[in-house]
Amino acid sequence: MLLTGAAAEDSAATSPDGYPRSYARIIAAARQEGSLSIYSATDASEAAPLIRAFEATYPGVRVEYADQNSTELYSRFIAEVAAGQGTADLVWSSAMDLQVKLIHDGYAQAYASPEKPNLPDWAVWKNEGYGITAEPLVIAYNKRLMPPEDVPRTRGDLERLLRAKKAFYRGKTASYDPERSGVGFLFISQDVQVNQDTWNLVEALAGTQPRLYTSTGAMLERLVSGEHLLVYNMIGSYALQRQKRDPSVGIVFPEDFTLTLSRIAFIPTEARHPNAAKLFLDFLLSKRGQTLLAQRDMSPVRTDLGDTGVPTPPAGQVRAISVGPQLLANLDPLTRLRFLKEWKRIVRGR
């Protein structure tokens, strides 16, 4: 019997292994939609292999990918929703607290991914926010120029080093700017939440007149060039990628605790191509998608992939930042204001 129209299309939309047969309808609907708009804080160059593989898996669904600073992404999304002119179909960002705020404020639609049973509990919130990776934050340093005996293993080591050799490291340290970078605020506020002594480290760092960035790429380039000797709280995947082609990059997983971030993805309630967004979210969480992320040193959130070859800290020192409402606490306007006031007092002397 010949199949025509929607029936033929449905027959070609084969569900992935282990998915319900009804998933074929999502595939068929995504092909009808034809495109997918993604707003992301992950560099386009890092996501390119993943996007190529997705488009090859689901021909007929074209990806439009816009990467931007996490704070810019948040502001753009809010402005577009307010204007009522449509926005992205999938929002994917490492600014976990800002993502959770958007979900909490009702901007995300629920979707029970077939991959959910393969994820740790901390990586899913309300079937709306999904943690895609489990990436450590590291201390990156220039192995070519930094004295080997100076390399810190803990935050306490780093604090003592910067106090003892303040003149040597003046202008040679760097980190994210929590005033201008969403991930920067997340990382340092989470540090303080785990250990209040982090303020002592901030004080020691301030004594070296650090350079503060919103871009991981720019920070990494200046580390490699020798303009900086040390970067605190760098997203590990970027440093690991660069280390593969530049042995001057050194990496430390802080032994006192290593924060682990997850790039959260959600499908907006006003997504114009929600079925295509579901396909991409599931692809991100699938074994194949997670393996492709691991090839870019973005540690997978799944724990059933075996050895992916991505260096990771010992499990005992990992402090995963959970996807959930606890991330909203530091975004309370008064709490955030107090935190940044203390930061500015220490770092900027005002």
Secondary structure, DSSP 8 states (H G I E B T S, - for coil): ----HHHHHHHH----TTS-TTHHHHHHHHHHH-EEEEEESS-HHHHHHHHHHHHHHSTT-EEEEEE--HHHHHHHHHHHHHHTS---SEEEES-HHHHHHHHHTT-B-----TTGGGS-GGGEETTTEEE-B-EEEEEEEETTTS-GGG--SSHHHHHHHHHHTTTTTTT-EEEE-TTT-HHHHHHHHHHHHH-TTHHHHHHHHHTT--EEES-HHHHHHHHHHTS-SEEEEEEHHHHHHHHHH-TTEEEE--SS-EEEE--EEE-BTT-S-HHHHHHHHHHHHSHHHHHHHHHTT--BS-S-S---S-----GGGEEE--SSGGGGGGGSHHHHHHHHHHHHHHHT--
